[in-house]
Amino acid sequence: MTNQNKPLSGVRVLELGPYVALPLTGRILASLGAEVIKVETNKVLDEMNFIPAWSRGGGQPEFQRGKKRITIDVRTPDGLEVFKELVKVSDVFITNFRRNILDRWGIDFPELRRLRQDIILMWQTGLGGIGPYYTYKSYGILVQHMGGVSLMSGEEGEPPATINTSYSDYHTGVFQPVAIMGALLRRRLTGQPATMESSIFKSGALTAGPAILDYQSMGRVPQRIGNRDPFAAPHGAYQCQGDDRWCAIAIQTEEQWQSFRQVIGNPDWCSEDAFSTMEFRLANQDRLDTLVGEWAATRTAEDVMTQLQDAGVPASVVSQGQDLYESEHLKARGFYQPTPYYLADRSNPAYEWEQFEGIAAANPPKMSESPMDFGSYSNIGEDNDYVFKEILGMSQAEVDRFTKNQSLY
């Protein structure tokens, strides 16, 4: 399929902003055929360039794939003028910088609208563009606490726990492309532009929906119960043979319980009154977990999973990075594709990157008529000549002059 047949073919997106949610938005738009131009500068690199340690590979192939990556320092007069010329030829502008920052740089929303009246503006915020918290700066892990997710995470009697990633950024990065595509369709039908604002806080609070409903209807707040479930027992992650190897087991029905008993050899304790019904098993989970754990500890996580699944009992290995990397299922679905990575010493002010080949994740959706492109991966500034010369029509002398004065750097 050619790019001309993609849903967003002919749409140009200008992206200005770091971290996860905004670059993920641009990556999804690029995979659907949009020409996404990511504006960066080698003077202040996105922190995601260095995850894992000193590696551009951690986040960059995942979030920057398929984009044209250019270097403009909009804080310089010449860089600002080049950036404004790009605004004039772009359909969509997406950013996660605060408005006072954009205003300081001379590219606040009224100025962008003046440069191109029908441009679609997507402003990603931490907590929202209006309201009591609108001036606050936030990050995804912090929003887990604000959004109520951490209150439901952790062991009973222990403090709230977080997922060790920017949980809500990934939701925001998926919601925003949908809004942008809706705005583009509206513009195609009516000619009207759009200014949109989304927030990581709202995306995170959305995932706490059942807790909000429970409070409205019953006046209850979530309780931390670790890996347990109010309607299933045994229910948890049980340690198996090997280094930090676990298998999750979830038994919800009497049929599953009977199958589980057969798999583990129907030991005497299974016939005790304390485990004869789901109600009793829920009331005696501490001892039940100990007994199930003793059985699992004598086997590998893969053996526990396979035996239980074959008997119709829900079970799964708790995957480590190696499990995902070696997953035959993900490989069969084309989830991993070759990509370059770049390594460098973060303390080196020259940022001299060493390239090596690895793999990165493709977009999960599979569509029969308009498959999502995996896309090529450019280094920072690799597409300067294409954007500055072919799109903007700048001469080599102009590019050289602006590069020399570090406006394009």
N, C-alpha and C positions, 0 to 999 in steps of 0.2 A: 504494500500500500504506500502510495506517495504521500508526502506531507500535505499536499493540496487537498487530500480527502479527509484530513483530520478535522475534528470539530472546531478547533480554534485556529485553523490555518488562516494566515493573513493578519492575525492579532499580534500586536507588539506590546510587550509588558516591560516596564521599567521598574527594577527592584532596587531598593535602597534600605538595607538593614541587616543586622547580624542574627546569630543564634539559631533557633530551630524552627519555630512556627512560620515565620515569614519566608525563609528559604524553602521550607517544605511546600508552602503555597506555590512559590514560583516553580518548583520542580514538577508539581502536578500539572500546572498550566503548560509547562514546556512539553511534558509527555503527551499532552493532548494536541500538540501542534503549534502552540504559541511561540513566537520568537521572544524569549525572555532575556533581557540584558541586565546583568547584575553589576551594579556600580560598587566598587571597592577602592581601597587605597592601601598601598604597601606601607604607608606611614602608621596606620592603626589597623592591625589585622583582627579579623573576627576571631574570638576565642575558640570557636569551633574548629579553627585551623590546627589547634593544638590538642585535640582529643583523639586517641590517647596521647600519652606524654610525648610532646614535641612532634606530633604527627598531624599532618594535614589530612591524613586518611580517615580519621575517626568519624568525622561528620561530613566532610566535604563531598566525597563521591555520592553519599546518600542524599544530600540536600541541594547540591549545586549542579547536578547532572543535567545535561541538555541545554544549559544556559550559555550565552555569550558573556564572558567575564572580562570586564574592562576596569581600568584604574583611572579614577578621577578624584581629585581632592576638591570637593565643592566649597571648601573654606577659602580657596584662593580665587581672585577675580576671574582669571582665565578659565579655571576649572568650573566655576559657577556658570559662565556663559556657555561652555560646551554642554554642561548638563541641561541647561535650559533649551538648547537646540534639540537635545534628545527628547525632552518633554513634548516639544511641538510635533514630533513624528511618532509619538507613542499613543496607544489606545488606553492603556491602563498604567497607573502608578501605584505601587504598593510600598509601604514603609512601616517601620515600627519605632521610628524616632519620635520623641515627644514634640509637640507643636512649638514649644518655646525654642527648641533646638533648630527645628526647620525654619522658624521665623528668624533666628539669629543668622542662619546661613542664607537667607533671602529666598527661600522656596516654600513658604507656608502655602496652605491650600488656596487662598485667594489669588496668589501669584501664579500657581500652577494652572488654575482655571483661566486666568488671563492669557496664559501662554497657549492653552488649547481648551476651548470652551466645552467640547464634548468628551473630555477625558474622564475615565472612570477612576475614582480615587478610593483606595482601600487603606484605611489607617488602623493598624493593629496596635492596641494598647495593652498595658498590663492589667489595669483595673477598670478602664472605661474613660471615655472622653468627657463625661459630665458626672456629677455626683460628688459626694464628700471626699472620695479618695482619688479624684481624677489627677491630682498633681503627684501622686505617689509613684515611685518606681518599684517594679516587682519582677520576680523571676518565677519560672514554672514550679520549682520545688516549694517555694514559699506559698504559692497558690494552692497547693495540696492542703495546707493547713487552713487557709482562708475559705476554701471551697467546701470544707467539711470532709474531704476524703480521708485525711489522716486520722480523724476521730474514729473512723470505722476500721482502721488498720492497726494491727498490733495484738499482743497477747492480753488476755484478761488480767486486769490489775496493773498493767504496765502503761507507760506514757504512750500517747499517740505516735504512730510510726509513719514514715514516708516511703514511697517507692523511690528508689535511688535513680531517678531520671526526671526530666521535665515533663511529667505526666500530662498536664493540660496543654502543653505546647503542641502535642501531636493531634489532639482534638481540634485545636484552633487551626492548625495547618490544613486540616481536611474541610472544616466548615467554610473557610475563606474562599477557596476556589469555587465552591458552589454559589456563594453570593456574587462573586465576580462574573461567573458565567450567566447568572440571572440578570445582572446589570447590563452585560453585553447584549443579551437577547432583548431586553427592554429598549436599549438604545437602537438596536436594529429595527424594532417595530415602531418606535415613537420618535426617535431622534434625540431623546432626552438623556443627559448624562446622569451620573450618580456619585454621591459622596457617602461612603460607608465607613462605619467604625465597628470593630469587633474587639473583644477583650479576652485575655487568657483566663481571668477570674470567672467570667460568665461561662466560658467553656468548661471550666473545672466544676463550677457549682451545678451545671447541668448533669454531670455524672453522679451527683449525690441525690438525684431525683427521688428514689424510694424513701430516703431518710426525710426529705422535706414533706412528702406525702404522709409518712408515718406520724410526723409531728403535728401536721394539720388535722389529721383524722383521730389520732389516739393520744396526742400530747406526749409522745415518747421520743427520746433521743437515742441515737445508735449506741450500742454497747460493743466494746471490743471483745471478740471471741476467738481471736487467732484464726486458725484454719478450720474451725468448726462451723457447723450449719445447724440452724434450729430444727431442721426437718430430715436430717440424715446422720447416721452413725453406723459404723465408723466413718469419719470424714476428716481427712487430714493428709499431711505429707509425712511419710514414714522413712526413716533412714535405713539405707540398704548397704550392702557391701561396697567397698571402694571409698575413694576420697571425696567426701561431701556429695554422695550420691543418694537420691531420694526418689520415692515413687508416691504420687498422690492417689488416694483411693476415696471413692464416694459411693456409699451404699444408701439407696433411697427407698427400696422396696423389699418386701419379704422374700420375693423371688431372688433378688440379688443376694440377700443374706444367706439363703440356702445354698446358692451357687458358691459363694465365698467360703462357706463351711466346707464344702466338698474339696475345693482347691487346696485349703490349708490342712486337709486330712481329718477334719471333723474332731478336733481335740475335745477332751472332756469339758473344758470350760465353756464351749459353745452351747452346751445343753443346760447350763445353769439358768435358773429363773431370772437372774439379773440381766440376761441377754436374750430372753425369750420373745420380747416384742420390741418394736422401735421405741416405744415410750420408755421401757426399762433400759434399753441401750443408751438412749439419750441421758438418762439419769445416772448412768454409771460409765460415763465416757472416759474418765481418768484411767480406770483399770482396763477398760476396753482398749484404749490407745496403747497402753503398756503391753498388752498381750499381742495385739496386731504388730506392734513395733518389734517385739521379740521374734516373731515369725519372719518379718521382712528383713531383719538384720542378718539373717543367714543366707540371703540370696542377693543376686544383683538386681538393680532397679529394672533392667530390661527383662529379666526372668519374671519378676513380680508382675510387671505390666502385661507381658504376653500371656502368662497363665490366667490372670484375671480377665483380660479382654476376651480370651478364647472361651471363657465361661459366661460371658455376658455381663461382667462386673466392670463398671466404669473405673479406669485406672490409666495413669500416664506417668512416664518418666518426667521428673522435674528437670528441664533441659538446662544444660550449661552452654556456653558459647560453642564448645566443641560439638555438642549434639546438634545444634542448629547448623553449624558449618558442614557437618558430615551427613545431614539428613537426606536420605535417598528420596523421600517424598518431595521436599523442597527442590531438590535437583531435578526431579522428573517434571516438575511444573515450571521449570525454567526460571526459578526465583533468583538464582545467583547468576551473574554475568561477569565476565572479565572486566577489570578496570585498572587504570594506573593509580597509584598512591604516591604521595610525596612525603619524605621525611626530612627534618631539619632540626638543628639545635636552636631552640627558641631564644637562647642568649646571643645568637649570632645576629648582629644588626643587619647583615647583608641578606639574610633569609635565603641562603643558597640551598635549594631543595634537591634531594636525591630521589629519583623516581624508581619505583619497583612495581611489579604487576601483582594484583590481587583480585578479589571478587567483591562485588557489592550487590545489595538487594535491588531487585526490580520492583516496579509498582505492583501491588497485590492484585488489583482488578484485571480480569481477562475479558475483553470484549471482542466479539466475532467480527464486526464490521469496521471498527476503528480501534485496533489494539493500541495500548499505551506504549509509546516509545521508551526504551531504556535510555537512549541518548548517549552522546559522547560526553567526555569529561574534560573541561579545559582548566588549565592552570590560571592563577590570577594574572590578568593582563594579557592573556594569550590571544584574545580576540580584539585587541585595540585597533589593529590595522583595518579589520573588516568594518568595525563600527564607525570609527572616525573617518576613514577614507571612503568606504562604499556607501554607508548610510548617510553620513553628514557631509560628504564631499570635501573634507579637509585635505589640504595639500600636505606632502611629506614635510615641507618646510615648516608648516604650522604645527604638525605633530612633533617634530623635532624641537621646535622652540618651546612648546608647552611642556614637553617632557623634560627639557633642560631646566626650566624654572619650577619643576615638580608640581605643576598643575595636573598633569597626567602622569601619575607615579604609583 
